[in-house]
């Protein structure tokens, strides 16, 4: 199974788990909190999508890039997702270096999660 098929299988597993669990979770929590859970799930899905897209982008271009180069390519998109959250929308980090480090660490963690489903 090539890498792109593996990514597709992982995404299907994640979507399948989410689809199966969300109705159960939604019934167990208040409506206003369910909206927050839905938003968090959506941002997580988008973040995992960024990781898959970064990998696919280099593969489609026939480029062999190191993990660090892929991390550098994906991190700005993860930073954008973070800044779109309700909590941080319209705000600027007081410590840009700490923000960038956090976004890089989060991007790396998401890549680790995606890779943990691979062979």
Buried (B, 14 or more C-beta within 10 A) or exposed (E): EEEEEBBBEBBEEBEEEBEEEBEEBBEEEEEEEBEEBEEEBEBBBBBBBBBBBBBBBBBEEEEEBEEEEBBBBBBEBBBEBBBEEEEEEEEEBEEEEEBBEBBBEBBBEBBEBBBEEEE
